[in-house]
Amino acid sequence: MSSSLDGAAFDRVAADYDEVAQSRLGVLLRGRVHKVLEPLISSGSRVLDVGCGTGIDSAWMASRGAIVTGIDVSPRMIDIAKKRVGPPALFVVRDLNQSSWAAELGQFEAAISNFGAVSCVDDLADFGEQLAQSVEVGGVAVLVPMGHVVPWEQMAGLIRGDLSRVRRRFAKEPTIEHGYPGVSVRYMSARQLSRRLGARWRLRHASALGWALPTYAQRRAVEMAPRIGAALASVDAVGARLAGRLAMGDHQIAVLERV
Ligand SMILES: C[S@@+](CC[C@H](N)C(=O)[O-])C[C@H]1O[C@@H](n2cnc3c(N)ncnc32)[C@H](O)[C@@H]1O
């Protein structure tokens, strides 16, 4: 996947991104990430939002007094983030597949990369090195890659006889992501991610996100039956640690310490 393709692909979805991200399902899932993030940031914390998209997490962190820098390969995503979050937050276009992406960003106490941005990275060892340059020793990174085992998606594939849909999250090679033409992603567990990032990162916490819930592509189920959606969200939260060990979840949450 070339980097210019990345920017163009995400530019194409930028205008409609918030509609999906702020759907009922999106709000339920993001709230879970914020629960993990909440004790790790405080007023005055310097935080890097990696693959910040339209800046939803940046805005949430800024509202808690964090000083946020957001980076993303898509200029349109960055424009929306800038409009959403005013100064002192700073937003710049950077491509995580360029080896100098961390240059001149400064040092941060924490980093977040939510909802699959890290799954678009070609060389995770290089990414781990550069992230380590950006985050102080003792600091944390909350990274949310796309996971392998998603019962709703894989059951739907089985019912329709679409085996490619059942298998795609287990592919060794990067796979074109549904809903993002031109974007190929790597699916991984929090533990796999931690190993690939290298020795400067230690996994503190791993859990599954969206293992009992439908995927974003199936979000209409949650819109149509909000009470069932809320009940599934509770099950999803209660079983997150165990499901995390089983590499389940549309996403996995990895909390890593910079060592
Ligand atoms: C699914 S969106 C998640 C956005 C945001 N983190 C959120 O939680 O809403 C993935 C983001 O990763 C960004 N991204 C993908 N590949 C990238 C790359 N190579 N460099 C920087 N950002 C990238 C995309 O532009 C997009 O904004």
The ligand as a MOL file (V3000), in Angstrom:
LIG
                    3D

  0  0  0     0  0            999 V3000
M  V30 BEGIN CTAB
M  V30 COUNTS 27 29 0 0 0
M  V30 BEGIN ATOM
M  V30 1 C -10.4280 4.0650 11.1620 0
M  V30 2 S -9.6200 5.6070 11.2040 0 CHG=1
M  V30 3 C -9.4500 5.9410 12.9610 0
M  V30 4 C -9.3630 7.4320 13.2260 0
M  V30 5 C -9.3310 7.8440 14.6810 0
M  V30 6 N -8.1770 7.3190 15.3700 0
M  V30 7 C -10.5890 7.4440 15.3880 0
M  V30 8 O -10.5060 6.7410 16.3920 0
M  V30 9 O -11.6800 7.8610 14.9690 0 CHG=-1
M  V30 10 C -7.9520 5.2250 10.7790 0
M  V30 11 C -7.1220 6.4900 10.6090 0
M  V30 12 O -5.7650 6.0990 10.3840 0
M  V30 13 C -5.2150 6.9930 9.4400 0
M  V30 14 N -4.0950 6.3410 8.7690 0
M  V30 15 C -4.1300 5.2320 7.9920 0
M  V30 16 N -2.9060 4.9670 7.4900 0
M  V30 17 C -2.0930 5.9350 7.9710 0
M  V30 18 C -0.7240 6.2260 7.7900 0
M  V30 19 N 0.0420 5.4660 7.0140 0
M  V30 20 N -0.2080 7.3050 8.4070 0
M  V30 21 C -0.9870 8.1010 9.2080 0
M  V30 22 N -2.3040 7.8960 9.3990 0
M  V30 23 C -2.8470 6.8210 8.7950 0
M  V30 24 C -6.3690 7.2720 8.4780 0
M  V30 25 O -6.1800 8.4160 7.7010 0
M  V30 26 C -7.5510 7.3480 9.4210 0
M  V30 27 O -7.7950 8.6570 9.8430 0
M  V30 END ATOM
M  V30 BEGIN BOND
M  V30 1 1 1 2
M  V30 2 1 2 3
M  V30 3 1 2 10
M  V30 4 1 3 4
M  V30 5 1 4 5
M  V30 6 1 5 6
M  V30 7 1 5 7
M  V30 8 2 7 8
M  V30 9 1 7 9
M  V30 10 1 10 11
M  V30 11 1 11 12
M  V30 12 1 11 26
M  V30 13 1 12 13
M  V30 14 1 13 14
M  V30 15 1 13 24
M  V30 16 1 14 15
M  V30 17 1 14 23
M  V30 18 2 15 16
M  V30 19 1 16 17
M  V30 20 1 17 18
M  V30 21 2 17 23
M  V30 22 1 18 19
M  V30 23 2 18 20
M  V30 24 1 20 21
M  V30 25 2 21 22
M  V30 26 1 22 23
M  V30 27 1 24 25
M  V30 28 1 24 26
M  V30 29 1 26 27
M  V30 END BOND
M  V30 END CTAB
M  END
